[in-house]
C-alpha cells in the first residue's frame, strides 16, 4: 500500500465508484485514487479484464475514468477538484447522444 | 488570423525549455505546448513545487539541477500553454486541446521535444492492476510524495536503480530488485569504458546507487532469465528463474523498467525518416547535425531525437533553436556556428557515456520479445504473442498487416505500448531485420479526441472561403 511522505492535511474530497476519497485540491487524480488503495481503474473493452495506471504520464491509457459524466479521461493527467464524481470506465465508453 | 509565432515547441521538458530560452535570446517569438500543468517534463516534474523542494535528500541533486532551467524558461518571455495536448501538426500549424477548449496556433518553424517513454516490458501478467513502470513509481514519488511499502523492482537500466535508491532514501527500501541485465553485457560493454570515462560522473553516480541499495540491505537477484507476474484481479506475486531455478515472492506492487525509447508517434505521423538504432533497440528520427528532421520545417530535440538524458536534451534544444534562428534569418551561419560549436562539443562529452551504458543495459532478447504465446503484447486490444506469431506464419509482412488482422496498435494508446514489441517480435519470428519489418504507419490525430474538438479547431476564422 502506498504511504504518504507529504503529511499536509487533506482539504477536500471526491468520489470514486461512489466511495468518498480524501484529497488535496489540485493534486493528481490518479495518485489520489491509488493512495486510497484502489488498483483497478477500469476494465477492458475486449475481455473485461481489470486495469490500473501503468505509466502515470499520459502514454498508456490504462487509467481511463469518467469524470463528472465525461468518459475517456486519463486520471494521470487530471487534477482533483472537491466534489468531483469519478467513475471507473467499464469497457468502451458509451457515445453521448 | 493572428500573426504566426516564429517557433512553436512541443514539450516543456529540458529540451523544449532550453529551445525556448535560446529562441527568445535570438529575438524569436515562441510558444510552448505541454500536457502537464507545470514545466519540467518527466525528469524535472514538479521541481518548482513545495514541499517537493524539501525532498532534496530523497530525489538528489540531478533533479534539482532542473530548477534554474525552469526559472530561465519562465523568465524567457516564451508563451507557455500548460495543460494543452497537441493532437495534430502540419507545416505551419499546431492543433491542440486544453481544458478550456480546442484550437489551432500558427508557427513558422516547429521543434518536437516530446521526450521518451519506457520501453514496453511484455511479461506474463504485466497488465495486472498494481503493475506499473519504475518511471510511474518515480512520478508518484516526485509529484505526490507516495512510496509503496511492498514493491518489487524488475528489469534493467539506470532508472531502475535510481528509483530503488530513492525509495531507500525515503525510508522504504524495496522488498526486492530482480535484475534482468544479461551477464554477458558487461564484457561487451567494457571496450566502451575508456570513452565513458569522459563523462565519468555518470559512472560514479551509477555505482553510488548500487552501493546505496546494498547499504540499505536490499535483496538483489541477478542474472534473471525469466520473470512472470501472478494474480487474478491484481498483482499478488512474482516468479523468476535464474541459473535454471525458479523462485517466488509475494508482492502487491511491481515496478518494471528496461530502458526508455523515443516518443515516435508525432514524428512518424509527419513522415519524418526514421532509423532503427540497434544499440538502443528503438526507432529514432534521422536528423542533421543541427537536429533538423527530414521535414525542413521541423526540428527534433531531447530524448525524442534519440535517448541521451536530460543534460544532452538541454543542449540539443538550444542547438535546434540556434539553427532555427539562422533559418529564419535572425542570425547568420557564422553566428550560429560561433554560438553552437561549444554546445555541440559539450553534447559530445555528455554523450560519451552512452555507448557503454547502452551496451551494458541493452535489454535481453527474451524480455523484448515474449517467449510464451499467451503473453499480451498489445495491452489496449489484448493481442497476444501467439496471435502475432500466427499472422507472421500466414505471411503478414509487417506491423501494418498485423494491425489489419488483429487490431494490435489500434486502441487508445495508438501503438505506444506495443509498437516496439510488435516490430521486435515480427523481426525475431521472420528472421528479417527491424528496419525491414518497419513500424505501425502513424497518422494524425496522434491522441484520441472527439469529432467536436476537431471541428472546433478548424483553421478558419469564420469568414468562409
Interface residues (C-beta under 8 A of the other chain):
Chain A: X1 X2 X3 X4 X5 X6 X8 X27 X28 X31 X32 X34 X35 X39 X40 X41 X44 X46 X47 X49 X50 X51 X52 X53 X54 X55 X56 X57 X58 X59 X60 X61 X62 X64 X72 X77 X79
Chain B: X35 X36 X37 X42 X51 X55 X58 X117 X118 X127 X128 X129 X130 X131 X132 X133 X135 X136 X139 X140 X141 X143 X144 X145 X146 X147 X148 X149 X150 X170 X172 X233 X234 X235 X252 X263 X379 X380 X381 X382 X411 X412 X413 X416 X417 X448
